[in-house]
Amino acid sequence: MKSDLRIYIHIPFCKAKCNYCDFNSFAGMDYMFKPYFKSLISEIALYSNELRGRRIDSIFIGGGTPSHVDAQYIYEVLDCFKFDESAEVTIEVNPGAIGYRNFAQYRQMGINRISFGIQSFCDRILIYMGRVHNRSTAINNIHECKASGFDNINADLIFGYPKQSFENYEESLNVIKSLDIPHVSCYSLSLEEGTLLDNMVKKGVMPYPDEVLDRKMYDLSINSLQKANINQYEISNFARNGYECRHNIGYWNRDEYLGFGISAHSLFNETRYSNTDDIHHYISKLSKYEKPVVHCGKLTQDEIISEYIILKFRMNSGVDIANFKDEFGFDFEIRYEEKIEKLMLSGLIDKTSNTYSLTRLGMDVANKVFVEFI
């Protein structure tokens, strides 16, 4: 019996490009909606063999800002897939690019999870970020979302942003809790080369992010959300029981998934694929009924094991010794005895019963753990 499949759909269009964003997204290119979605539907059709006979457990529509495009485009893409009401179907939305009517349309087409790109509830910080919404708009949109029948809601927050104070971030967490949002993703700012924020920092217009304050904010995320029974289950993700993101858990469990759209990635038959990040190349390839894949690589057994360990360590559930042996046929503790001892002595991992997981310190410097298993 074939295992469940996960689907990612990339919608690269935005109303405006945020100052910190290095995702493959475009502002001011609304004229590309029609040719892009035509190509997207063509791409999905080229994967009919891979989709045949597979139950779809989750679909994630990301971007960009998917809510920036007309809901009819989203409907036409979702209509390409066969999925039932048990599937988790998420769409990313940005406050100010969404309204009650959109939420109602999303529900009608089978979407049952909304992920809000909030980032902050502090108007001053939102301006620094280059966001197009304010605190009031975000709160109103969340109320509209709930009024339209959604209860499975995520809010993204960014911490460690230049000029963001501890109190600013604490207030954002408090607003999240007051709105009774069951899932929160808290991301430490990553200052990416070539972004507007990166240039502003280099020119001295904005200060460098404060790493000490960043870690204090991360601690606050864990402790503050836990008090509201929104518990950490992955390095950056927190949820009430039953509201964990199935799609992302699928990634961390190395479930097979197909990605559609520019820059999308797939994992299928232990092969990783990536699409072109050039929208014109993407459309050109699909106009000739050719897959827009620019890289594919069959994973070696060592790469599979490495991925498995690293992704399991991302989650609080960690690496289960018995499950590891069932999966790969050898003992985790024997193969990696020296690495395990080194990481435990450093206080970066711990063992509970039959599971190894990151300690609180290990979460701060997770890459130091991951690199041991590459």
For each residue, the residues with C-beta under 8 A, 3 or more apart:
1:
2: 5 53 54 55
3: 54 255 256
4: 54 55 56 57 250 255
5: 2 51 54 55 56 57 255 256 257 258
6: 56 57 58 59 60 247 250 251 255 256 257 258
7: 56 58 59 60 81 257 258 259 260
8: 59 60 62 247 257 258 259 260 264 265
9: 40 59 60 61 62 77 259 260 261 264
10: 24 62 63 64 259 260 261 262 263 264
11: 61 62 63 64 65 66 68 69 74 261
12: 24 25 26 36 63 64 261 262 263 279
13: 25 26 27 29 30 32 33 36 63 64 65 68 69
14: 17 18 25 26 27 63 64 65 68 94
15: 27 65 68 94 96 97 132
16: 27 130 132
17: 14 21 25 26 27 130 196
18: 14 21 129 130 131
19: 128 129 130 195 196 197 200
20: 129 130 158 161 189 190 191 192 195 196 197
21: 17 18 25 195
22: 192 193 194 195
23: 63 64 263
24: 10 12 64 262 263 277
25: 12 13 14 17 21 63 64 65
26: 12 13 14 17 29 32 64 279
27: 13 14 15 16 17
28:
29: 13 26 32 279
30: 13 33
31:
32: 13 26 29 35 36 279
33: 13 30 36 37 69 70 73
34: 37 38
35: 32 38 39 283
36: 12 13 32 33 39 40 279 282 283
37: 33 34 40 41 69 73 76 77
38: 34 35 41 42
39: 35 36 42 43 282 283 286 287
40: 9 36 37 43 44 77 260 261
41: 37 38 44 45 76 77 80
42: 38 39 45 46 286 287 289
43: 39 40 46 47 260 261 286 291 292
44: 40 41 47 51 77 80 81 260
45: 41 42 48 80
46: 42 43 286 289 291
47: 43 44 50 51 258 260
48: 45 51 52
49: 52
50: 47 54 258 268
51: 5 44 47 48 54 56 81 258
52: 48 49
53: 2
54: 2 3 4 5 50 51
55: 2 4 5
56: 4 5 6 7 51 59 81 82 83 87
57: 4 5 6 87 88 246 250 255
58: 6 7 87 88 89 90 246 247 250
59: 6 7 8 9 56 78 81 83 87 88 89 90 247
60: 6 7 8 9 90 247
61: 9 11 66 74 77 89 90 91 92 111
62: 8 9 10 11 66 92
63: 10 11 12 13 14 23 25 66 68 92
64: 10 11 12 13 14 23 24 25 26 68 92
65: 11 13 14 15 25 68 92 93 94 97 117
66: 11 61 62 63 69 74 91 92 93
67: 91 92 93 94 97 98 102
68: 11 13 14 15 63 64 65 94 97
69: 11 13 33 37 66 73 74
70: 33 73 74
71: 74 75 102 105 106 109
72: 75 76
73: 33 37 69 70 76 77
74: 11 61 66 69 70 71 77 78 91 106 109 111
75: 71 72 78 79 105 109
76: 37 41 72 73 79 80
77: 9 37 40 41 44 61 73 74 80
78: 59 74 75 81 89 109 110 111
79: 75 76 109
80: 41 44 45 76 77
81: 7 44 51 56 59 78
82: 56
83: 56 59 87 89 110
84: 87
85: 110 112
86:
87: 56 57 58 59 83 84 110
88: 57 58 59 112 113 152 245 246 247
89: 58 59 61 78 83 110 111 112 113
90: 58 59 60 61 111 113 114 115 154 245 247
91: 61 66 67 74 106 111 113 114 115
92: 61 62 63 64 65 66 67 115 117
93: 65 66 67 97 98 102 114 115 116 117 141
94: 14 15 65 67 68 97 98 116 117 131 132 133
95: 98 116 117 118 133 137 138 141
96: 15 132 133 137 141
97: 15 65 67 68 93 94 132
98: 67 93 94 95 102 103 141 144 145
99: 102 103 141 144
100: 103 104 144 147 148
101: 104 105
102: 67 71 93 98 99 105 106
103: 98 99 100 106 107 114 144 145 148 149 150
104: 100 101 107 108 148
105: 71 75 101 102 108 109
106: 71 74 91 102 103 109 111 114
107: 103 104 111 112 148 149 150
108: 104 105
109: 71 74 75 78 79 105 106
110: 78 83 85 87 89
111: 61 74 78 89 90 91 106 107 114
112: 85 88 89 107 150 152
113: 88 89 90 91 150 152 153 154 245
114: 90 91 93 103 106 111 145 150 152 153 154
115: 90 91 92 93 153 154 155 156 185
116: 93 94 95 138 141 142 145 153 154 155 156
117: 65 92 93 94 95 156
118: 95 121 138 155 156 157 172 176
119: 125 126 129 131 156 157 158
120: 125 126 129 131 157 158 161 164 168 169 172
121: 118 135 138 139 171 172 175 176
122: 125 126 135 164 168 171 172
123: 126 127 134 135
124: 127 128 163 168
125: 119 120 122 128 129 161 163 164 168
126: 119 120 122 123 129 131 133 134 135
127: 123 124 130 131
128: 19 124 125 161 162 163 164 206
129: 18 19 20 119 120 125 126 158 161
130: 16 17 18 19 20 127 196
131: 18 94 119 120 126 127
132: 15 16 94 96 97
133: 94 95 96 126 137 138 141
134: 123 126 137 138
135: 121 122 123 126 138 139 175
136: 139 140
137: 95 96 133 134 140 141
138: 95 116 118 121 133 134 135 141 142
139: 121 135 136 142 143 175 179
140: 136 137 143 144
141: 93 95 96 98 99 116 133 137 138 144 145
142: 116 138 139 145 146 153 155 179 181
143: 139 140 146 147 179
144: 98 99 100 103 140 141 147 148
145: 98 103 114 116 141 142 148 150 153
146: 142 143 149 150 151 153
147: 100 143 144
148: 100 103 104 107 144 145
149: 103 107 146
150: 103 107 112 113 114 145 146 153
151: 146 182
152: 88 112 113 114 182 183 243
153: 113 114 115 116 142 145 146 150 181 182 183
154: 90 113 114 115 116 181 183 184 185 245
155: 115 116 118 142 176 181 183 184 185
156: 115 116 117 118 119 184 185 187
157: 118 119 120 169 172 173 176 184 185 186 187 221
158: 20 119 120 129 161 187 188 189
159: 164 169 186 187 188 189 214 217 218 221
160: 164 188 189 209 210 211 213 214 217
161: 20 120 125 128 129 158 164 189 209
162: 128 197 201 206 207 208 209
163: 124 125 128 206 207
164: 120 122 125 128 159 160 161 168 169
165: 168 169
166: 169 170 213 216 217 220
167: 170 171
168: 120 122 124 125 164 165 171 172
169: 120 157 159 164 165 166 172 173 217 220
170: 166 167 173 174 220 224
171: 121 122 167 168 174 175
172: 118 120 121 122 157 168 169 175 176
173: 157 169 170 176 177 184 220 221 224 225
174: 170 171 177 178 224
175: 121 135 139 171 172 178 179
176: 118 121 155 157 172 173 179 181 184 225
177: 173 174 180 181 224 225 228 230
178: 174 175
179: 139 142 143 175 176
180: 177
181: 142 153 154 155 176 177 184
182: 151 152 153 230 239 240 243
183: 152 153 154 155 230 237 238 239 240 243 244 245
184: 154 155 156 157 173 176 181 221 225 230 237 238 239
185: 115 154 155 156 157 236 237 238
186: 157 159 218 221 225 236 237 238
187: 156 157 158 159 190 236
188: 158 159 160 214 217 218 236
189: 20 158 159 160 161 209 214
190: 20 187
191: 20 195 197 198 201 208 209
192: 20 22 195 197 198
193: 22 198
194: 22 198 199
195: 19 20 21 22 191 192 198 199
196: 17 19 20 130 199 200
197: 19 20 162 191 192 200 201 206
198: 191 192 193 194 195 201 202
199: 194 195 196 202 203
200: 19 196 197 203 205 206
201: 162 191 197 198 204 205 206 207 208
202: 198 199
203: 199 200
204: 201
205: 200 201
206: 128 162 163 197 200 201
207: 162 163 201 210
208: 162 191 201
209: 160 161 162 189 191 214
210: 160 207 213 214
211: 160 214 215
212: 215 216
213: 160 166 210 216 217
214: 159 160 188 189 209 210 211 217 218
215: 211 212 218 219 364
216: 166 212 213 219 220
217: 159 160 166 169 188 213 214 220 221
218: 159 186 188 214 215 221 222 363 364
219: 215 216 222 223
220: 166 169 170 173 216 217 223 224
221: 157 159 173 184 186 217 218 224 225 238
222: 218 219 225 226 232 238 360
223: 219 220 226 227
224: 170 173 174 177 220 221 227 228
225: 173 176 177 184 186 221 222 228 230 231 232 238
226: 222 223 229 230 231 232
227: 223 224
228: 177 224 225
229: 226 240 241
230: 177 182 183 184 225 226 238 239 240
231: 225 226 238 239 240 241
232: 222 225 226 237 238 316
233: 237 238 239 244 315 316 317
234: 237 248 252 314 315 316
235: 314 358 363 366
236: 185 186 187 188
237: 183 184 185 186 232 233 234 244 245 248
238: 183 184 185 186 221 222 225 230 231 232 233
239: 182 183 184 230 231 233 242 243 244 245
240: 182 183 229 230 231 243
241: 229 231
242: 239
243: 152 182 183 239 240
244: 183 233 237 239 249
245: 88 90 113 154 183 237 239 248 249
246: 57 58 88 249 250
247: 6 8 58 59 60 88 90 250 251
248: 234 237 245 251 252
249: 244 245 246 252 253 315
250: 4 6 57 58 246 247 253 255 257
251: 6 247 248 254 255 257 311
252: 234 248 249 311 312 314 315
253: 249 250 311
254: 251 267 304 307 308 311
255: 3 4 5 6 57 250 251 267
256: 3 5 6 267 268 269
257: 5 6 7 8 250 251 266 267 268
258: 5 6 7 8 47 50 51 266 268
259: 7 8 9 10 264 265 266 273 275
260: 7 8 9 10 40 43 44 47 264 275
261: 9 10 11 12 40 43 264 275 282
262: 10 12 24 275 276 277 278 279 282 292
263: 10 12 23 24 274 275 276 277
264: 8 9 10 259 260 261 274 275
265: 8 259 272 273 274 275
266: 257 258 259 272 273 274
267: 254 255 256 257 270 271 272 273
268: 50 256 257 258 271 273
269: 256
270: 267 298 299 304
271: 267 268 296 297 298 299
272: 265 266 267 295 296 297 299
273: 259 265 266 267 268 293 295 296
274: 263 264 265 266 293 294 295 296
275: 259 260 261 262 263 264 265 282 292 293 294
276: 262 263 281 282 285 292 293 294
277: 24 262 263
278: 262 281 282
279: 12 26 29 32 36 262 282 283
280: 283 284
281: 276 278 284 285 292
282: 36 39 261 262 275 276 278 279 285 286 292
283: 35 36 39 279 280 286 287
284: 280 281 287 288
285: 276 281 282 288 290 291 292
286: 39 42 43 46 282 283 289 290 292
287: 39 42 283 284
288: 284 285
289: 42 46 286
290: 285 286
291: 43 46 285
292: 43 262 275 276 281 282 285 286
293: 273 274 275 276 296
294: 274 275 276
295: 272 273 274
296: 271 272 273 274 293
297: 271 272
298: 270 271
299: 270 271 272 303 304 307
300: 303 304
301: 304 305
302: 305 306
303: 299 300 306 307
304: 254 270 299 300 301 307 308
305: 301 302 308 309 328 373
306: 302 303 309 310 373 374
307: 254 299 303 304 310 311
308: 254 304 305 311 312 324 327 328
309: 305 306 312 313 319 373
310: 306 307 313 314 370 373 374
311: 251 252 253 254 307 308 314 315
312: 252 308 309 315 317 318 319 320
313: 309 310 318 319 349 356 357 358 366 369 370
314: 234 235 252 310 311 366
315: 233 234 249 252 311 312 318 357
316: 232 233 234 357 358
317: 233 312 320 355 357
318: 312 313 315 352 355 356 357 358
319: 309 312 313 323 324 332 355 356 357
320: 312 317 323 324 354 355
321: 324 325 331 332 333 354 355 356
322: 325 326 354
323: 319 320 326 327
324: 308 319 320 321 327 328 332
325: 321 322 328 329 330 331 332
326: 322 323
327: 308 323 324
328: 305 308 324 325
329: 325
330: 325 334 335
331: 321 325 334 335
332: 319 321 324 325 335 336 356
333: 321 336 337 340
334: 330 331 337
335: 330 331 332
336: 332 333 339 340 372 373
337: 333 334 340 341
338: 341 342
339: 336 342 343 372 373
340: 333 336 337 343 344 349 356
341: 337 338 344 345
342: 338 339 345 346 372
343: 339 340 346 348 349 362 369 372
344: 340 341 347 348 349 350 351
345: 341 342
346: 342 343 368
347: 344 359 361 362
348: 343 344 358 359 361 362 365 368 369
349: 313 340 343 344 356 357 358 359 362 369
350: 344 356 357 358 359 362
351: 344 355 356
352: 318 355 357
353:
354: 320 321 322
355: 317 318 319 320 321 351 352
356: 313 318 319 321 332 340 349 350 351
357: 313 315 316 317 318 319 349 350 352
358: 235 313 316 318 348 349 350 362 363 366 369
359: 347 348 349 350 362 363
360: 222 363 364
361: 347 348 364 365
362: 343 347 348 349 350 358 359 365 366 368 369
363: 218 235 358 359 360 366
364: 215 218 360 361
365: 348 361 362 368 369
366: 235 313 314 358 362 363 369 370
367: 370 371
368: 346 348 362 365 371 372
369: 313 343 348 349 358 362 365 366 372 373
370: 310 313 366 367 373 374
371: 367 368 374
372: 336 339 342 343 368 369
373: 305 306 309 310 336 339 369 370
374: 306 310 370 371
